[in-house]
């Protein structure tokens, strides 16, 4: 009888430890990239962050670098959107 109880206790402890380990891994993957980093992690890969400048009137401008090309996305306060791409 004692032998069975020890086995059940051991199996229960292993299950609890494994569940806690999986929860820790899942929460680590759900955390956002810190703001002071210049890249984000998407699908396990590093992707450069866009340099976005937002104004008080609701307009914004964003620059994304992809290799030697720069994509500039702009939205005015009235809602007009413009996207340009320049490769040097």
SVG drawing of the C-alpha trace seen along z (x, -y; Angstrom):
<svg xmlns="http://www.w3.org/2000/svg" viewBox="-10 -68 32 70">
<polyline fill="none" stroke="black" stroke-width="0.4" points="0.0,0.0 2.8,-2.5 4.6,-1.6 1.6,-2.5 1.1,-5.8 4.8,-6.8 4.4,-6.1 1.3,-8.1 2.9,-11.0 6.0,-10.9 3.8,-10.8 1.8,-13.7 4.9,-15.8 6.3,-15.1 3.0,-16.2 2.8,-19.4 6.5,-20.3 5.9,-19.6 2.7,-21.7 4.5,-24.6 7.4,-24.3 5.0,-24.5 3.2,-27.5 6.5,-29.3 7.5,-28.7 4.1,-29.8 4.2,-33.1 7.8,-33.8 6.7,-33.6 3.7,-35.9 5.7,-38.8 6.2,-41.8 9.6,-42.9 11.0,-45.7 10.4,-49.2 14.1,-50.2 15.0,-47.3 15.2,-48.0 13.5,-44.8 10.5,-42.6 10.3,-38.8 7.6,-37.4 7.3,-33.7 10.6,-33.2 12.5,-35.6 13.9,-39.1 12.0,-41.7 13.1,-45.4 10.8,-47.7 9.2,-50.5 10.2,-54.1 6.8,-55.6 6.2,-59.2 2.7,-60.0 1.4,-63.6 -1.3,-65.0 -3.7,-65.6 -3.8,-61.8 -1.4,-61.9 1.7,-59.6 4.7,-58.7 6.5,-55.4 9.7,-54.2 10.5,-50.5 13.9,-49.4 14.1,-46.2 17.6,-45.6 18.7,-48.6 15.1,-49.8 13.0,-52.1 9.2,-52.1 7.6,-55.3 4.0,-55.1 2.1,-58.3 -1.4,-59.0 -2.7,-62.6 -5.1,-63.8 -7.9,-63.7 -7.3,-60.0 -5.4,-60.1 -2.8,-57.3 0.3,-57.4 3.0,-54.7 6.2,-55.2 9.2,-52.9 12.7,-54.0 15.7,-51.8 19.2,-53.3"/>
</svg>
